[in-house]
Amino acid sequence: MADIKGQFDITGQIIAVTGGAGVLCSAMAKMLAAHGAKVAVLDLFEDKAQEVAGAIKADGGEAIAVKCNVLDKGSVEEACRAVIDAYGTVDTLINGAGGNKKEATTSPDLSFFDLPADAVQWVFNLNIIGTILPSQVFGKVMAEKKKGNILNMSSMSAFKPLTKVLAYSAAKAGVSSFTMWLAVHISQNYSKEIRVNALAPGFFLTEQNRFLLTDEKTGKPTQRGQQIIDHTPMGKYGQPEDLLGTTLWLLSPASSFVHGAVIPIDGGFSAYSGV
Ligand SMILES: NC(=O)c1ccc[n+]([C@@H]2O[C@H](COP(=O)([O-])OP(=O)(O)OC[C@H]3O[C@@H](n4cnc5c(N)ncnc54)[C@H](O)[C@@H]3O)[C@@H](O)[C@H]2O)c1
């Protein structure tokens, strides 16, 4: 009988996490380090990345903090060099940097017709360009050694667009498309030992969506927040911890034949038609 438990072993794996100081990816970084990975926490905000790396080290794990702007290829290349200087190579990339902003979201005060192009562009860039550039830079290292793993962050808004978040929905659909595209491209051209997948988290109450889901004055769910809970068969928002088991699975040999997949972690949201 195969040692299934052993297949989840990621001891010594060198993992770079962009947006690693954020709510979801800092939880992933901590879990991965607790399971023996060497984690490079890459973030635009170096001080926040230092905090996450510091917390990992305080718990006996291995981590470094690296400043990295995922929208600037030079900055990503510098970050990649820093990871290689520290750990000798890189095995895995998590493209965690991403998000939405109020100015790219329709509301009673901001119609579709008035959405500013620069805000829409900001969201496209952060989610799509910010996933492609690190995949080029870190993926090249993987292509050279013919082994590696890339994990992207898609969203529920990629399957069917969510109301209001026009740019974010289109951008995350792009991330899902890129995940499938790169999985095929990398297998056909570089190696059958490099995998590319994505998580599609459901609704997690974080800074990027707090203004949409929680009434600033009362702290109670907005109508949209309540609609989401009502449309989630499990009847709640996710917690960052809910992503961790699937992350470990996708980054370990336990998922060795899973490639080009976008995995919903959504309490059943995407399975429910509403009726
Ligand atoms: N929160 C949710 O409900 C949810 C749902 C589905 C998908 N996601 C996706 O999961 C990922 C993480 O989300 P989160 O809620 O933890 O977000 P977050 O805002 O807490 O974290 C994002 C991190 O990315 C960093 N960042 C921003 N711009 C950057 C840049 N140019 N270069 C490098 N780093 C940059 C930020 O400093 C931050 O630490 C995002 O891609 C997000 O779109 C979130």
PDBQT file of the ligand as one rigid body, heavy atoms in Angstrom, charges set to zero:
ROOT
HETATM    1  N1  LIG A 301      -9.936  37.729   0.754  1.00  0.00    +0.000 N 
HETATM    2  C1  LIG A 301     -10.720  36.991  -0.018  1.00  0.00    +0.000 C 
HETATM    3  O1  LIG A 301     -11.902  36.749   0.264  1.00  0.00    +0.000 OA
HETATM    4  C2  LIG A 301     -10.155  36.408  -1.280  1.00  0.00    +0.000 A 
HETATM    5  C3  LIG A 301     -10.976  35.582  -2.027  1.00  0.00    +0.000 A 
HETATM    6  C4  LIG A 301     -10.483  35.039  -3.209  1.00  0.00    +0.000 A 
HETATM    7  C5  LIG A 301      -9.203  35.315  -3.619  1.00  0.00    +0.000 A 
HETATM    8  N2  LIG A 301      -8.415  36.143  -2.881  1.00  0.00    +0.000 N 
HETATM    9  C6  LIG A 301      -7.070  36.398  -3.391  1.00  0.00    +0.000 C 
HETATM   10  O2  LIG A 301      -6.117  35.848  -2.497  1.00  0.00    +0.000 OA
HETATM   11  C7  LIG A 301      -4.921  36.630  -2.541  1.00  0.00    +0.000 C 
HETATM   12  C8  LIG A 301      -4.578  37.118  -1.132  1.00  0.00    +0.000 C 
HETATM   13  O3  LIG A 301      -5.672  37.870  -0.655  1.00  0.00    +0.000 OA
HETATM   14  P1  LIG A 301      -5.733  38.534   0.804  1.00  0.00    +0.000 P 
HETATM   15  O4  LIG A 301      -7.175  38.731   1.096  1.00  0.00    +0.000 OA
HETATM   16  O5  LIG A 301      -4.876  37.780   1.740  1.00  0.00    +0.000 OA
HETATM   17  O6  LIG A 301      -5.112  39.958   0.470  1.00  0.00    +0.000 OA
HETATM   18  P2  LIG A 301      -4.217  40.938   1.338  1.00  0.00    +0.000 P 
HETATM   19  O7  LIG A 301      -4.518  42.306   0.831  1.00  0.00    +0.000 OA
HETATM   20  O8  LIG A 301      -4.320  40.666   2.793  1.00  0.00    +0.000 OA
HETATM   21  O9  LIG A 301      -2.747  40.524   0.864  1.00  0.00    +0.000 OA
HETATM   22  C9  LIG A 301      -2.188  40.914  -0.342  1.00  0.00    +0.000 C 
HETATM   23  C10 LIG A 301      -0.705  41.177  -0.104  1.00  0.00    +0.000 C 
HETATM   24  O10 LIG A 301      -0.140  41.529  -1.359  1.00  0.00    +0.000 OA
HETATM   25  C11 LIG A 301       0.760  42.598  -1.153  1.00  0.00    +0.000 C 
HETATM   26  N3  LIG A 301       0.924  43.368  -2.394  1.00  0.00    +0.000 N 
HETATM   27  C12 LIG A 301       0.080  44.283  -2.920  1.00  0.00    +0.000 A 
HETATM   28  N4  LIG A 301       0.598  44.806  -4.044  1.00  0.00    +0.000 NA
HETATM   29  C13 LIG A 301       1.792  44.180  -4.234  1.00  0.00    +0.000 A 
HETATM   30  C14 LIG A 301       2.811  44.291  -5.222  1.00  0.00    +0.000 A 
HETATM   31  N5  LIG A 301       2.688  45.150  -6.242  1.00  0.00    +0.000 N 
HETATM   32  N6  LIG A 301       3.897  43.510  -5.104  1.00  0.00    +0.000 NA
HETATM   33  C15 LIG A 301       4.037  42.652  -4.063  1.00  0.00    +0.000 A 
HETATM   34  N7  LIG A 301       3.122  42.520  -3.088  1.00  0.00    +0.000 NA
HETATM   35  C16 LIG A 301       2.006  43.272  -3.187  1.00  0.00    +0.000 A 
HETATM   36  C17 LIG A 301       0.147  43.431  -0.056  1.00  0.00    +0.000 C 
HETATM   37  O11 LIG A 301       1.113  44.243   0.600  1.00  0.00    +0.000 OA
HETATM   38  C18 LIG A 301      -0.438  42.346   0.854  1.00  0.00    +0.000 C 
HETATM   39  O12 LIG A 301       0.479  41.963   1.860  1.00  0.00    +0.000 OA
HETATM   40  C19 LIG A 301      -5.195  37.761  -3.537  1.00  0.00    +0.000 C 
HETATM   41  O13 LIG A 301      -4.760  37.362  -4.802  1.00  0.00    +0.000 OA
HETATM   42  C20 LIG A 301      -6.699  37.863  -3.524  1.00  0.00    +0.000 C 
HETATM   43  O14 LIG A 301      -7.204  38.445  -4.683  1.00  0.00    +0.000 OA
HETATM   44  C21 LIG A 301      -8.865  36.700  -1.718  1.00  0.00    +0.000 A 
ENDROOT
TORSDOF 0
